[in-house]
Amino acid sequence: MNLFQLVFVPICVGLSNPPGPWQPPWRFQVVFVPICLALALHAALRVWRRRVRRRWGILVTAGWLATAWLIAYPASTFVVAQRLGIGRGTDLVMYLAVLSGLFAAGYFYDRYRRLEVIVTELVRRDALSHAQHGGTSDNATQTRLEQT
């Protein structure tokens, strides 16, 4: 019994179409599984060194590990999809990609809004700290230009 049968066959218990004989990995798998594992290790090290928030780092690490698993065992998407009530593994991957894209768009929009609020606050503070009483706006601008 080889490693593939030891790891993957127990996952497929109860399915009508268990996987066939072991196939040698494709070039894509040989190249991208180590890359995904290296990125997962990098994300885990960033959490360990406290360079990112713990929850975010764990989520990113889990994402890279799941990606490596799905590349190494592409038939596992079918198993997970069947257990979730989705017809095909390809549909499951598509749903996850759409949800990830929506999450990323929301995350970056929220980040953009927070930066916008910070910049607005800094501009207000700067305007109030350099405010002058009296005079016209041209006079105030000229005075400010002379100070710099």
Contacts in CASP RR format, 6 or more apart in sequence:
PFRMAT RR
TARGET T0000
AUTHOR 0000-0000-0000
METHOD contacts of the structure
MODEL  1
MNLFQLVFVPICVGLSNPPGPWQPPWRFQVVFVPICLALALHAALRVWRR
RVRRRWGILVTAGWLATAWLIAYPASTFVVAQRLGIGRGTDLVMYLAVLS
GLFAAGYFYDRYRRLEVIVTELVRRDALSHAQHGGTSDNATQTRLEQT
2 22 0 8 1.000
4 22 0 8 1.000
5 22 0 8 1.000
7 73 0 8 1.000
8 19 0 8 1.000
8 73 0 8 1.000
8 75 0 8 1.000
8 76 0 8 1.000
9 18 0 8 1.000
9 19 0 8 1.000
11 76 0 8 1.000
11 79 0 8 1.000
12 18 0 8 1.000
12 19 0 8 1.000
12 75 0 8 1.000
12 79 0 8 1.000
15 79 0 8 1.000
15 82 0 8 1.000
19 75 0 8 1.000
25 33 0 8 1.000
25 72 0 8 1.000
28 71 0 8 1.000
29 71 0 8 1.000
29 72 0 8 1.000
32 68 0 8 1.000
32 71 0 8 1.000
33 68 0 8 1.000
33 71 0 8 1.000
33 72 0 8 1.000
36 64 0 8 1.000
36 65 0 8 1.000
36 67 0 8 1.000
36 68 0 8 1.000
36 71 0 8 1.000
37 64 0 8 1.000
37 65 0 8 1.000
37 68 0 8 1.000
39 64 0 8 1.000
40 61 0 8 1.000
40 63 0 8 1.000
40 64 0 8 1.000
40 65 0 8 1.000
40 68 0 8 1.000
43 52 0 8 1.000
43 57 0 8 1.000
43 60 0 8 1.000
43 61 0 8 1.000
43 64 0 8 1.000
44 57 0 8 1.000
44 61 0 8 1.000
46 52 0 8 1.000
46 57 0 8 1.000
47 54 0 8 1.000
47 57 0 8 1.000
47 58 0 8 1.000
47 61 0 8 1.000
52 60 0 8 1.000
69 76 0 8 1.000
70 76 0 8 1.000
70 77 0 8 1.000
70 93 0 8 1.000
77 89 0 8 1.000
77 90 0 8 1.000
77 92 0 8 1.000
77 93 0 8 1.000
78 88 0 8 1.000
78 89 0 8 1.000
80 89 0 8 1.000
80 92 0 8 1.000
81 87 0 8 1.000
81 88 0 8 1.000
81 89 0 8 1.000
81 91 0 8 1.000
81 92 0 8 1.000
84 92 0 8 1.000
86 92 0 8 1.000
86 95 0 8 1.000
130 144 0 8 1.000
132 140 0 8 1.000
132 143 0 8 1.000
134 140 0 8 1.000
END
